Structure formats: structure tokens, C-alpha cells
Amino acid sequence: MSTTIPRYNEKSFILDSRRTFSEDQGSSIDSNENAFDDMKQIMEEEENEKRTSLPLASFNFINSIIGSGVIGIPYALHESGFGFGVLLLLLVAYVTDYSLILMVRSGHISGRFTYQGIMESAFGKPGHVLLGLMQFIYPFIAMVSYNVVVGDTVTKVAIRLFGMSHDSLFAKRQIIVLVCTLFVTVPLCLYRNIAKLANISFLSLVCIAFILLSIFIRMGSMQAKLTMPDHAWSFMNADIIPAIGIMSFAFMCHHNTFLIYGSIKEASEEKWKIVTHASIFTSFLVTILFGIAGYATFTTSTQGDLLENYCWDDDLMNFSRLLFSVTILLTYPIECFVVRDVIEYSFLRKDSEALTSDKIHYGITITIIALTYLLSIATDCLGIVLELNGLLAAIPLAYVLPAMCYLKLDEGHILSRKKLPALGVVLFGLVVTVLGIIFVAVDFKEVDTCSHGKIMPYCYPNNTLHNHTIVESTHEANTFVHTNIVHTTLSTIIGKVTEKTL
């Protein structure tokens, strides 16, 4: 069945917080209908009636899928086991593909082509509230992860670029994140309209492509420094559930579904299937390349932030770190806008056309930024942050809620043949979320461990330290390096003096 979608304005809520939807445009909720349509894909208003071809729509969707989450895929393969991890990644891609099709199918059934609209059609006001909560959690934790990445990457780049000591005040990740927050993210986040930042997704895609190329370039040289343990290529490991959370975060794109769908010329469910299959397949290829290249290089030493594995004096990877950091710093304000807007529309604005006062606007913004900063310095492990965001928000938003909407809206018994796959998606999402949260809670001390701020042992001169042994502190690492340098220098001087004496 094909239904013509309403030809409403496709401009994202981020570009104009005052726009509303009328009932015949797809939803009676005008509060935060598109508040979660964030940095991944923003449709411009200036060509309101323009529609795109299937290839261009697919490119836009790929652009919205591939992002910072891919940097954690090698770690997910490390947690789940390489062989089983590849199968899990394929499963996550397949379930993502199916859930995206269910969302548009639910839109046609209900006649409401927004995520908020299908949730309201299926579950009324409680559905609206639940989705709003998920829309708050996902970008909020994403902001925390961005701060963790900035602390990881900018610290190393600053030390290398300015020749600072590792003990310097400005070489500490807490200070680096604070400086970036005060001088970059706060000024950008205080804007009410951040349309100029809405098109950075293409820049992000370019940066991701460069980082992937850099990883392949460094594979040979880094593998030569490492001694691969016997269990490096084990088929399955115990941490399967947290790995699914990270993979789900990497494929999270459901908030842009109806923007992309609405951009297709003469959109229909059949055309949407073509765009979805092509986009998910291409994104899967890019993601699996990241996973294989990263894991094959570092195997059991793989960190939650793959860039952490590379040596601090590697200028190619430092440039990759810098590109990634710039992308993250420009993405952070867009996520902050989403979080702030959910708060303002849900609790503070009685009139959707009215704006909050500057005092309230600034107060909410600073509070959000401060909370994400405090949480980001409480852990230096990107892996645990990606796991939590995947489990608490990405999996419910990507799998559970879309499938539940379809089960509720479509005719027929819940156990009917056509609904069984959707029911399977709901059960899959719920089981992974519940077990994942239990796992993280029970083994938090174990999962919240990584090697941030420490020079990897294989990065020392002559690879003197035993491979896969983590140096306990940066101070000890520097002492070791300085001692080796002094020892080598003294040996050279004594040798020359001996030669002259003889």
C-alpha cells in the first residue's frame, strides 16, 4: 500500500525552534515534534518543494548514520570476540534496517510522518512522554562521550604540538576539557539558533574517511610493534551484551528517518526500502572496515577510543585526532540544543511560539554543560559511555519503540505471522537492555577501566616493556623514557671517551 505523505516543511526543529505542526501535517503535538532531528541531517527550507533522487537520499542517510560511534567498533569486537562480533554487527545492521522500514510503515498506517507522531498515535500522551525522555537521554550521554573524546585526543595533540611536559597543568585532560568547554562549546551552545552548524555532517563524514585511511596506513607498522597473544582471535568472549550496545549506538539514525523519507521524490514504502537497504549496507561496510582494521592492529589491547591505542608521537594519527576533535566540538552544541529544547518545551513553555527569557535560556544551557563536564571527568573510558548510551537510549529508540508502534498500529493479532518479526525485535531490544544494565551495574569497576593518559608499552624506544602491559602512570612512563635517554647518552659519551683514550 502506498500513501502520499504530507508535503510539509522539512526544515529541522533545530533550525527554527518556533515552528509548529498542525493536525493535518502529521501530529497534534507542536512542542518538540522534531526536537531530536539533530546534527546528522538537516533539510534546508529555502527549496521547500524540492525532492531528491534515491541515490542522493541514500547518501544523506549514510551521512546521518556514520559518525563518532564507529571509533568504538573495534572495542566492541574485542569484547564480544572477533568472529562472533562480526556476526553481531551484521545482526545489528539487519535489525536496524528492519526497524527503519517499520517506522515508515507505521507512518503510513497512522498518517503521521514523524517519530513523535507515530508514538502519539500508538500510545497517546504516555508515548509522547516516553519518547521525550529517550530524546533527552540519548544526546545528553552523547555530550558526555564527546567530552571524553576531547579529553583523550586534544590532550595528546597539545602535548605533541607545544612540547609540554606530561606533568604540565595544561596536559591534564580535566583542564583540556574545561578550556575547550569555556572557549568553544559554551559560546556556541548559548546561541538560540545554530543553523550554521547544521551542515557539519558532511565534514564529519570526510573526517571519518580520513581516520579510516590512517588506520589502514598504520596497520603494518603498529602490528610489527605488538606481540599477539594466543587468544587474540578467539571466536567468542563473555561481554556480548555491552558490545551490542556499542554497535547499536554506531547505527543509531532513527531520529532522521522521516526527514530523509520526506525528501524523496514521490516517496513510497517501496522506494524507502531501497534507500534503507542501500544506506544500511554501505554503512555496515564502512563500520566493519573500522572494526576489522582496528581490531586486527591491536587485538586484545584495543581501547574504547581506538585513537588511544596510537603512539603520542605519531603525527599522522595526531592529525586524525585533531580532525576528530574539531568535528566533536562542533557537534556538541547541536546535541546541547536538543537537550535544552526538550527541557524548555516539556516543562517551561506554555506557548510553543514564545521563547524563554534570556536568563532561563542561559541558566539551562550552563547547567547542562556543567553536568556533562562533571560526568565526563568522572570517567576517562569512552567504552563505558558508549555502552550506557547504547543500552539506555539507542536500543530503545532504534528497536523497541519503532517495533512497538507497528505492533500497536497495524491490524491483526500480535502473534500473527506478519507481526512476529516485529515482536522479535521488541524482545531482542528489551532483553539486551535489561541484561546490559545488570552487567554494567555488577561489573562497573571492571568495565570502567582503560589506559587513558598512559603511553602504550609498544610505543617506548626498542619496545623494551612487555607487550600488552599497561604502564601504571604517566609519571612512571616519563621517568622510564628519560632514564633510557640518559642511559643511552652516557653510554655514547663513555664510548667516545674510551675510543680517544685508546
C-alpha positions in Angstrom: 0.0 0.0 0.0 1.3 3.4 -1.0 0.2 6.6 0.7 1.2 10.1 -0.3 2.9 11.8 2.5 2.0 15.4 3.5 4.2 17.9 1.8 5.1 19.8 4.9 8.1 21.9 5.6 11.1 19.7 6.1 13.2 22.1 8.0 14.5 20.6 11.2 13.3 21.9 14.5 16.9 22.8 15.3 16.9 25.5 12.7 13.8 27.2 13.9 12.5 26.3 17.4 9.3 28.3 16.9 7.8 26.3 14.0 4.7 24.1 14.8 2.9 21.2 13.2 -0.9 21.3 12.6 -3.0 18.2 12.8 -3.1 17.6 9.1 0.7 17.8 8.9 1.1 14.7 10.9 0.9 15.5 14.6 -1.1 17.4 17.2 1.9 17.8 19.3 3.7 21.1 18.5 6.1 21.1 21.4 9.1 19.1 20.4 7.9 17.3 17.3 11.3 17.4 15.6 13.5 18.3 18.6 15.6 15.2 18.1 16.3 15.7 14.4 19.8 16.9 15.2 23.2 17.1 13.6 23.0 14.1 11.3 20.8 15.5 8.6 19.2 19.0 8.3 16.9 19.7 5.4 17.1 23.3 4.1 14.0 25.4 4.0 14.9 27.6 1.0 13.9 24.9 -1.5 10.8 23.8 0.2 9.2 21.8 -2.6 12.4 20.2 -3.9 12.7 16.4 -3.6 15.8 14.3 -4.0 16.5 11.2 -6.1 17.1 7.8 -4.4 20.9 7.9 -4.7 21.0 11.3 -3.1 18.6 10.3 -0.4 20.8 7.2 0.3 23.8 9.4 0.6 22.1 11.7 3.0 21.0 8.7 5.1 24.6 7.2 5.1 25.8 10.6 6.1 23.4 10.5 9.1 24.4 7.0 10.2 28.2 7.1 10.0 29.6 9.2 12.9 31.6 9.1 16.0 30.3 5.7 17.1 32.4 3.9 14.5 35.5 4.7 16.6 34.3 2.2 19.3 33.5 -0.7 16.9 37.0 -2.4 17.3 36.5 -2.4 21.1 33.1 -4.0 20.6 34.7 -6.8 18.6 37.3 -7.2 21.4 34.5 -7.5 24.0 32.4 -10.0 22.1 35.1 -12.0 20.4 36.2 -11.2 16.8 34.2 -13.9 14.9 31.0 -13.6 16.9 31.4 -9.8 17.0 31.3 -9.7 13.2 28.1 -11.8 13.2 26.6 -9.5 15.9 27.4 -6.4 13.8 25.6 -8.0 10.9 22.6 -8.8 13.1 22.5 -5.2 14.4 22.6 -3.8 10.9 19.8 -6.2 9.8 17.6 -5.3 12.8 18.3 -1.6 12.2 17.2 -2.0 8.6 14.0 -3.7 9.6 13.1 -1.2 12.3 13.6 1.7 9.9 11.1 0.1 7.5 8.7 -0.4 10.4 8.8 3.2 11.3 7.8 4.4 7.8 5.1 1.6 7.6 3.7 2.9 10.9 3.7 6.4 9.5 1.6 5.3 6.6 -0.8 3.4 8.9 -1.3 6.4 11.2 -0.9 9.1 8.6 1.6 10.9 10.8 5.1 11.1 9.4 7.2 12.0 12.4 8.6 9.8 15.2 6.6 11.8 17.8 3.5 11.4 15.7 3.6 7.6 15.4 4.3 7.4 19.2 1.4 9.6 20.0 -0.9 7.6 17.6 0.1 4.4 19.2 0.3 5.2 22.9 -1.1 8.7 23.3 0.4 11.1 25.8 2.4 8.4 27.7 4.1 7.6 24.3 4.9 11.3 23.9 6.4 11.5 27.3 8.4 8.3 26.9 9.9 9.3 23.6 10.7 12.7 25.1 12.7 11.1 27.9 14.6 8.9 25.4 15.3 12.0 23.3 16.8 13.7 26.3 18.9 10.8 27.4 20.5 10.0 24.1 22.0 13.4 23.2 22.9 14.1 26.9 25.0 11.0 27.2 26.4 11.7 23.7 27.6 15.1 25.0 29.4 13.3 27.8 31.1 10.9 25.3 32.2 13.9 23.2 33.9 15.5 26.3 35.6 12.1 26.9 36.9 12.1 23.3 38.1 15.7 23.5 39.9 14.9 26.7 41.5 11.8 25.1 42.5 13.4 21.8 43.2 17.1 22.4 45.5 16.3 25.3 47.9 14.2 23.2 47.8 16.7 20.3 48.6 19.6 22.7 51.5 17.8 24.3 52.9 16.9 20.9 52.3 20.3 19.3 53.5 22.5 22.1 56.1 20.2 23.5 54.6 20.3 27.0 55.6 18.0 29.8 53.1 15.3 30.7 53.0 16.8 34.2 52.1 20.2 32.9 48.8 21.7 34.1 47.6 22.0 30.5 48.5 18.4 29.8 45.8 17.2 32.2 42.6 16.0 30.5 40.3 17.8 33.0 41.9 21.1 32.2 41.9 20.5 28.5 38.2 19.7 28.5 37.5 22.7 30.7 39.3 25.0 28.3 37.5 23.6 25.3 34.2 23.9 27.1 34.7 27.5 28.2 36.1 28.9 25.0 34.4 26.7 22.3 31.3 24.8 23.4 29.8 27.4 25.8 29.8 30.3 23.4 28.3 28.1 20.6 25.7 26.5 22.9 24.4 29.8 24.1 23.0 30.6 20.7 19.3 30.1 20.2 19.6 29.2 16.6 22.6 27.2 15.4 21.7 26.8 11.8 25.3 27.5 10.7 26.4 24.3 12.5 23.7 22.2 10.9 25.7 21.1 7.9 28.7 19.7 9.6 27.6 16.1 9.0 29.4 16.1 5.6 32.6 17.4 7.3 32.2 14.6 9.8 32.0 12.0 7.0 35.2 13.4 5.4 37.0 13.2 8.8 35.8 9.6 9.4 37.1 8.6 5.9 40.5 10.2 6.6 40.7 8.4 10.0 39.8 5.1 8.4 42.6 5.6 5.8 45.0 6.5 8.5 44.2 3.3 10.4 44.9 1.2 7.3 48.2 3.1 6.7 49.4 2.4 10.2 48.3 -1.3 10.4 51.6 -2.7 9.3 53.9 -0.6 11.4 51.8 -1.0 14.5 51.4 -4.7 14.2 55.2 -5.0 14.0 55.4 -3.5 17.5 52.9 -5.9 19.0 53.2 -9.5 20.2 49.8 -11.1 19.5 48.5 -13.3 22.4 47.2 -16.8 21.7 43.6 -15.9 22.4 43.6 -12.7 20.3 41.4 -14.2 17.7 39.0 -16.2 19.9 35.6 -16.6 18.3 33.5 -15.5 21.3 34.1 -13.7 24.6 31.8 -13.1 27.5 31.0 -9.4 27.1 28.4 -9.8 24.2 25.6 -7.6 25.6 27.8 -4.5 26.1 29.2 -5.0 22.6 25.6 -4.8 21.2 25.1 -1.5 23.0 28.1 0.0 21.3 27.1 -1.4 17.9 23.6 0.0 18.3 25.0 3.4 19.2 27.0 3.4 15.9 23.9 2.6 13.8 21.6 5.0 15.6 19.8 7.1 12.9 16.1 6.8 13.6 15.6 10.4 14.6 16.3 11.3 10.9 14.0 8.7 9.3 11.1 10.9 8.4 13.3 13.8 7.3 15.1 11.5 4.8 11.8 9.9 3.8 10.1 13.2 3.2 13.0 14.3 0.9 12.4 11.5 -1.6 10.6 12.4 -4.8 7.3 10.7 -4.9 8.1 8.8 -1.7 6.6 5.4 -1.1 7.3 2.4 1.1 9.0 0.6 -1.8 11.3 3.4 -2.5 12.1 3.7 1.2 13.1 0.1 1.3 15.6 0.7 -1.5 17.1 3.7 0.3 17.2 1.9 3.6 18.8 -1.3 2.2 21.4 0.7 0.3 22.2 3.0 3.2 22.5 0.3 5.9 24.6 -2.0 3.7 27.0 0.8 2.8 27.2 1.9 6.5 27.8 -1.7 7.5 30.7 -2.0 5.1 32.4 1.2 6.5 31.7 0.1 10.1 33.1 -3.4 9.6 36.2 -2.0 7.9 36.8 0.2 11.0 36.2 -2.9 13.2 38.4 -5.3 11.3 41.3 -2.8 10.7 41.3 -1.5 14.3 41.0 -4.9 16.0 43.5 -6.6 13.6 46.0 -3.9 14.6 45.7 -4.1 18.4 43.6 -7.2 19.2 43.4 -7.6 22.9 44.9 -4.1 23.6 42.1 -2.3 21.8 40.7 0.6 23.8 37.2 2.0 23.8 38.5 5.0 21.9 40.6 3.4 19.2 42.7 6.5 18.8 44.0 6.0 22.3 46.0 3.0 21.0 48.3 5.0 18.8 51.5 6.5 20.0 51.7 10.1 21.1 54.4 11.0 18.7 52.6 9.6 15.6 51.9 12.8 13.7 49.5 11.2 11.2 47.3 9.9 14.0 47.6 13.2 15.9 46.2 14.9 12.8 43.4 12.3 12.8 42.8 13.1 16.5 42.7 16.8 15.7 40.1 16.3 12.9 38.0 14.1 15.1 38.2 16.6 18.0 37.1 19.5 15.7 34.1 17.5 14.5 33.2 16.6 18.1 33.4 20.2 19.3 31.1 21.4 16.5 28.7 18.6 17.1 28.4 19.1 20.8 26.4 22.4 20.6 23.8 20.7 18.4 23.2 17.9 20.9 23.0 20.5 23.6 20.3 22.4 21.7 18.3 19.2 21.5 18.6 18.5 25.3 17.8 22.1 26.2 14.8 22.2 23.8 13.3 19.1 25.3 13.6 20.7 28.8 12.1 24.0 27.7 9.2 22.6 25.7 8.4 19.9 28.2 8.5 21.9 31.4 8.8 25.7 30.8 6.9 26.8 27.7 3.2 27.1 27.8 3.1 28.7 24.4 5.2 27.0 21.8 5.5 30.2 19.9 7.0 32.1 22.8 10.7 32.0 23.7 12.1 31.6 27.2 13.8 34.5 28.8 17.5 35.0 28.3 18.1 34.3 32.0 16.3 31.0 31.8 17.9 30.1 28.5 21.4 30.8 29.7 20.8 29.1 33.0 19.6 25.9 31.5 22.4 25.8 29.0 25.1 26.4 31.6 23.6 23.7 33.8 23.5 21.1 31.0 27.1 21.9 30.0 28.3 21.7 33.7 26.6 18.4 34.3 28.1 16.8 31.2 31.5 18.2 32.1 31.4 16.7 35.6 30.3 13.3 34.3 32.9 13.3 31.6 35.8 13.8 34.1 34.4 11.1 36.4 35.5 8.5 33.8 38.2 8.6 31.1 36.8 5.4 29.4 34.8 6.0 26.2 33.8 2.4 26.1 31.6 2.5 29.1 29.9 5.7 28.0 29.1 4.2 24.5 27.8 1.1 26.2 25.5 3.1 28.5 24.1 5.3 25.7 23.5 2.2 23.6 21.7 0.4 26.3 19.7 3.2 27.9 18.7 5.1 24.8 19.9 3.8 21.4 18.4 0.4 21.7 15.0 1.6 22.9 14.9 4.4 20.3 16.1 2.2 17.4 14.4 -1.1 18.1 11.9 -1.3 20.9 9.8 1.8 20.3 9.5 1.5 16.5 8.5 -2.1 16.7 6.0 -1.5 19.5 4.4 1.3 17.4 3.9 -1.1 14.5 2.5 -3.8 16.7 0.0 -1.4 18.2 -1.0 0.4 15.0 -1.3 -2.4 12.5 -4.3 -4.7 12.4 -4.1 -8.3 13.4 -3.1 -10.3 16.4 0.3 -9.7 18.0 1.2 -13.3 17.4 0.1 -13.2 13.7 2.7 -14.2 11.1 3.3 -10.7 9.8 3.9 -9.3 13.3 6.2 -12.0 14.7 9.4 -10.4 13.3 8.4 -7.1 15.0 7.7 -8.8 18.2 11.1 -10.5 18.0 12.7 -7.0 17.6 10.9 -5.8 20.7 12.0 -8.8 22.7 15.6 -8.5 21.4 15.8 -4.9 22.4 14.3 -5.4 25.9 16.5 -8.4 26.7 19.7 -6.7 25.6 18.8 -3.5 27.5 17.9 -5.2 30.8 20.8 -7.7 30.7 23.2 -4.9 29.7 22.3 -2.6 32.5 22.6 -5.5 35.0 26.0 -6.4 33.6 27.3 -2.8 33.8 25.9 -2.4 37.3 27.5 -5.6 38.6 30.9 -5.2 36.9 31.1 -1.4 36.7 34.7 -1.3 38.2 35.8 -3.8 35.6 34.2 -2.2 32.6 35.2 1.3 33.6 38.9 0.6 33.2 41.0 1.7 30.3 44.5 3.0 29.6 43.8 6.7 29.1 46.7 9.1 29.7 49.3 6.3 29.6 51.9 5.7 26.9 51.3 2.3 25.5 54.2 -0.1 26.2 54.8 -0.7 22.5 55.4 3.0 21.9 58.6 3.0 24.0 62.0 3.0 22.3 63.0 -0.5 21.3 59.7 -1.7 22.7 61.5 -2.5 26.0 58.4 -3.1 28.1 56.5 -6.4 27.7 53.7 -6.0 25.2 50.1 -5.6 26.4 51.4 -4.5 29.9 49.8 -1.2 30.9 52.1 1.4 32.5 50.7 2.4 35.8 51.0 6.2 35.5 52.2 8.8 33.1 54.8 9.9 35.6 56.4 6.5 35.7 56.2 6.3 31.9 58.1 9.6 31.6 60.6 8.6 34.2 61.3 5.4 32.2 61.8 7.2 28.9 64.0 9.9 30.5 66.1 7.2 32.2 66.6 5.4 28.9 67.6 8.6 27.2 70.1 9.5 30.0 71.5 5.9 30.0 71.9 5.9 26.2 73.6 9.4 26.2 76.0 8.4 29.0 76.9 5.2 27.2 77.6 7.1 24.0 79.9 9.7 25.8 81.8 7.0 27.7 82.3 5.1 24.4 83.7 8.1 22.6 86.0 8.9 25.6 87.2 5.3 25.6 88.0 5.5 21.9 90.0 8.7 22.3 91.9 7.3 25.2 92.8 4.1 23.3 
